[in-house]
């Protein structure tokens, strides 16, 4: 079946990446899209928009594989509580929120 071939290819690619200890530059490239927030916000107001970065699907899939491996090793319990990378339920949005709070209270 085609999905078995795809699975094998992805496994080989991810294993190669892990052995090289280098993330391909294509995995780091994103497309930034500006979206209107909606909810009756004025389209003429620049604050009514937000930017999102669209990452390649393969890089997102690779992240999921890494998260799974890290969790199996139990590494997440020893991470700094302010470390948000490669952990379920944590994202860069949380980091941005904390950073903004620190800036406004400083």
C-alpha positions in Angstrom: 0.0 0.0 0.0 1.1 3.6 -0.6 0.9 4.5 3.1 3.4 1.8 4.0 5.8 3.2 1.5 5.2 6.7 2.8 5.7 5.5 6.4 9.0 3.9 5.5 10.3 7.0 3.7 9.3 9.2 6.7 10.9 6.9 9.1 14.2 6.9 7.1 14.1 10.7 6.8 13.5 11.3 10.5 16.1 8.7 11.5 18.6 10.5 9.2 17.8 13.9 10.7 18.3 12.5 14.2 21.6 10.9 13.3 22.8 14.1 11.6 21.7 16.1 14.7 20.6 18.9 12.3 17.2 20.1 11.4 16.9 20.7 7.6 16.6 24.4 6.7 13.4 23.7 4.8 11.8 22.6 8.1 12.5 26.1 9.5 11.0 28.1 6.7 7.5 29.4 7.2 4.9 31.5 5.4 3.5 34.4 7.4 -0.2 35.1 6.8 -2.2 38.0 8.2 -5.7 37.2 9.4 -8.5 39.5 10.4 -9.5 38.8 14.0 -13.2 39.2 13.1 -15.8 39.7 15.9 -16.9 43.0 14.5 -13.4 44.5 14.5 -12.9 47.3 12.0 -11.0 46.2 8.9 -9.3 49.6 8.7 -7.7 49.2 12.1 -4.3 47.6 12.0 -4.9 46.2 15.5 -7.7 44.1 14.1 -5.2 41.8 12.4 -2.8 39.1 13.6 -0.1 37.2 11.9 0.3 33.5 12.0 3.2 31.4 10.7 2.5 28.3 8.6 5.2 25.7 9.0 5.8 22.8 6.6 3.7 19.7 7.4 6.8 17.5 7.6 8.4 19.7 10.3 5.2 19.5 12.3 5.1 15.8 12.0 8.8 15.6 13.0 8.0 17.7 16.1 5.3 15.1 17.0 7.8 12.3 16.7 10.3 14.2 18.9 7.6 14.9 21.5 6.7 11.3 21.6 10.4 10.2 22.0 11.1 12.8 24.7 8.0 11.8 26.7 9.0 8.1 26.5 12.4 9.0 28.0 10.8 11.0 30.8 12.9 14.0 30.0 10.0 16.5 30.3 9.9 16.1 34.1 13.4 17.5 34.4 12.9 20.6 32.1 12.8 24.1 33.4 9.1 25.0 34.0 9.6 28.0 31.7 10.8 25.8 28.8 7.9 25.5 26.3 9.5 23.7 23.4 8.6 20.1 22.5 6.0 19.7 25.3 2.3 18.9 25.0 0.0 21.6 26.1 2.7 24.3 25.9 3.3 26.6 22.9 5.1 29.8 21.8 1.8 31.6 22.6 2.4 30.9 26.3 5.9 32.2 26.0 4.7 35.4 24.3 2.0 35.9 26.9 4.5 35.6 29.8 7.0 37.9 28.0 4.3 40.5 27.4 3.2 40.4 31.0 6.8 40.8 32.2 7.2 43.8 29.9 4.0 45.5 31.1 4.8 45.0 34.8 8.5 46.0 34.6 
